[in-house]
Amino acid sequence: MNDNLKYITKLFGSASFSFLKINIIGQFLAVIIIVFSLITIVYQSSAGMAHANGSAVVLLLFALRPIGFTLVVISTVAVPFLLFSLGNKYIMSKTIHKILSDKGETLLFPIIDKVLDKIKVNQPDLLKKGTDKTKLKLKLLQEIRESKENKWLKRIILYGFKKVNLDEVDFTDENVSFSAIIKEKIITGLKNMAQPSRNFFWIILGIQLTILILLIFEVI
């Protein structure tokens, strides 16, 4: 148990650090590129807005460099959001692949068992013939979210469980282990995730640099 706790602490500590590293470096570089892009547009357009100020400057920049200025404005809003959301997805994918290759069953299965056992005890009707499978799935998702287990492990299980299709499971078959099927489907769903890649990071910065270069040469 102590070994598992140490492993979880180390794994998710590393994941959190990687997430912060990607975002801090990415956001910093993005801000620098955006600032340089704005400076470039203002400098190149200065002759056309000698006496403009305030909101008039923004309108003039849109008028003088409609494509370039629009792309910079969009980048200012979209890039931080993309870095955060895609960075989160990358870290989750990386952590899932790592945890499954190391101790997936040891760490995930006990949590799944607890949730399923709770359903069987408190709401056995959900496992009877004719049960609304959608309602059952929503209940299982709710129980996983409300459990007091490690939040990272819960997120991993929830991610895998959302890919599970309960329609093909016959709960009335005594030869079928509902718990075993659910666990197998969750792990299969997690294993089918795409391999973690940092390409999104370089693609985002590459697009920004391309915009900056096009602005410098006044292509846009």
Buried (B, 14 or more C-beta within 10 A) or exposed (E): EEEEEEBBEEBBEBBEEBBEEBBEEBBEBBEEBBEBBBEBBBEBBEEEBEEBEEEEEEEBBBEBBEEBBEBBBEBBEBBBEBBBEBBEBBBBBBBBBBBBEEBBEEBBBEBBEBBBEBBEEEEEEBBEEEBEBEEBBEBBBEBBEEBEBBEBBBBBBBBBBEEBEBEEBEBEEEEEEBBEBBBEBBBEBBEEBEEBEEEBBEEBBEBBBEBBEBBEEEEB
